[in-house]
Structure formats: structure tokens, C-alpha cells
Amino acid sequence: MDKFATFIRNIKTDQGKGIKVAVLDDGIDMLRPEFRESVKEGISFFAPTNRTTCNVGPYYFSSRGHGTLMALLIRRVCPKAELYIARLNQGNSQEGNRIQLTADSAAKVR
């Protein structure tokens, strides 16, 4: 990833100014300083139930950190990208304690 990010940043452009990227995942950790200027909007489709392992639902909270990691990788490749966060609803998978994001909530993102 580092080699690719360096290659992309060395291309003669304005390095992502005006590029909008939607992150459809389990939310992001907005306490990270990398997101202060880049997150433009967010929405949450998370609806906690007694089956989910996490009961906090805003887009600026990540239940497992996956959305945070994806947003950090996007910023590494395109540092000036504008991020639009959609926290998807989730339930437990059939495979133990793994979280499964729902297709229903992904379909609601516009």
C-alpha cells in the first residue's frame, strides 16, 4: 500500500482536491485527528437490537474499527479526499461473534 500511495501522490495533480469518497462500513472513529478536516458528512443506519454486540449507533463511532481502517487507507492514497461516512446496520453472523453488515442498510445509502 505504501508504494502505491507514494506513486499516486507523485502524479502531478492537486492530489484529490474535490474527490468525494463514500465509506459504507461500520462507522469511523472521529477522535482520530486525520479525520478532522476530511469528513464532510455522515449518516447512520445502525439500529441496535439485543442480538448486536454494540449498542452505540452514530456514524462517528466504529464498532470494530474496520471503517476507520478503510478511511485511513483512503486518506493515505488521496490525502485531500472528502469523506462521506455511512454506518451500516449490523447483526451477528452465523460464524460466532463476527459482525455482519446488512445489505438492507447499504441499499438505503444515496
Protein Blocks (a to p, Z undefined) as FASTA:
>chain_A
ZZmmmmmmmpcceehghiacddddebjafkbmklmmmpmbdcdfbdcdfkbmbfbfbfkb
cfklmmmmmmmmmmmmmmmbccddddddddddfehjaccddfklmmmpZZ
